[in-house]
Each structure stands twice: as C-alpha cells, then as structure tokens.
Amino acid sequence: MRIDRYLPPHHWLSKIYRAGAAAFGGALIAFGILGFTNNLGFLSTSGTTILGLSTNGLLSLISVIVGAVLILAAALGGSLASTTTAVIGVLFLLSGLVNLAVLETGWNLLAFEVQNVVFSLVAGLLLLFVGLYGRISGGLPEDNPFVRYRHNEPPEGEVPEQRTVEQRRSAELEPLAEAEVALGEGHASPEQERMVRAEAARLARAERQRAHEHYAHLQQALRDRERDSGGGSDRTGDER
C-alpha cells in the first residue's frame, strides 16, 4: 500500500515539506550561480567568500545540483519531498563533519572554512527537522497519514469497500489489457483474440444501447413540446 495515497501533494504536511525543500533548494541554486559568475577554480582549496561562505567551482556545482533535486522534490510533494529533504539533511551533517576533519589540508576539495562547517551542520539539522516533521515524532494524532499507513488503516476519507471494488475491477481488467497489448504487438493467443473480440462486441452493444436511449429521450422531449404547444393553442382559442 503506497504512502502517496495517505499523503497527496495537497495535504498540509506535504505543503510544509514542499515549502522547506523549495526554500533550501532556491537558496542553494542562488549560491551556486553566484559561485559560477565569479569564475572560481574548480578544485581550488582556497575558495572565494560568497554570501559569507567559502566556495569553489566544485562546491558551486554541487550546490546547484542539490538545489535542483530539492526543487524537484518540492514540485512533486507528498512523501517524496519529506524523504528527499531528510536524506539531504543527513548528507549536510555528514558533509560538515567530514570537511571539518580535512580543513587546512590538501583534501579540502570543497574549499570549506569554519563558517561552511557551521552552516552545513545547522542546515542539515533544519532539513532533518522539516523532512521528518509530523512523521516520526512522538504523540502523533491517530489521523496522521504516517500513523494510518503504519497501522494499515485506509487513508482518511477513503471507503475500504470502495477500494476493494476498485482493486477487484482492476484485477478483472488486467488480463484484457494484456490481451490487447499482445494483439497489438502481433503475438496474441487464440484465447486472447477471442477475449478482445468479445470485449469489442460488448462495448459496441453498450454504445448502441446508449444511442437508442438517447434517441428515445429526444423523441419523448419532442412529443412533450408538441403537446405543450398544442395545449397552449387550445387555451388561446377558448379565451377568444
């Protein structure tokens, strides 16, 4: 059972995830573009300060890529935005710790300085908070979509019987869909050909029935109009 049914893009939790991902993504893209415009060395270990942070060409490229991933997650919304934001938050934390260990060394490929480490750790914590908000914290209400998902309860507003009927209908249509694909590709079995022909005949009968009902409805409407018009003429004659 997919979590997307419980947390569609228009859900209020999804809006929080989308707003957080979009805000961080936009800031990272802006930071990366400013780095590109300063013609930085791609692997320079002594970067240039932009917006209070040290950067080089590689860090600018990574910033744009990560920002684009966050923007895409924000556009899709739902649990994908939550998971993407949380995962990138973990990567920010790891980046801060790893680059802290390589400061002032030749392995400082992202040209980090102390302020970059602090930013990476703080941003990672904020991304984790946004991505996991309303998802794993304690005391979640029973109507929380993640709680309902973990307890295998139906999504809010969904009728279980309706879902069962839809699943049964989908299972019934699956062989027919496979038969139509096989027929279109030219390798359908005789049984599949019979199935497709029978379905086509059923649809044709249903279409003729709808046409007859529509025609009968029109005829009845015309008769009702003529009767009303005739009744109006008779009343006009009586008044005279």
Salt bridges, closest charged atoms under 4 A:
ASP4 OD2 - ARG2 NH2 2.51
GLU153 OE1 - ARG148 NH1 3.85
GLU158 OE2 - ARG5 NH2 2.40
GLU166 OE1 - ARG163 NH1 3.85
GLU172 OE1 - ARG169 NH1 3.66
GLU185 OE1 - HIS187 NE2 2.62
GLU191 OE1 - ARG194 NH2 2.70
GLU193 OE1 - ARG197 NH1 3.87
GLU199 OE2 - ARG202 NH2 2.69
GLU207 OE1 - ARG210 NH2 2.50
ASP224 OD1 - ARG227 NH2 2.86
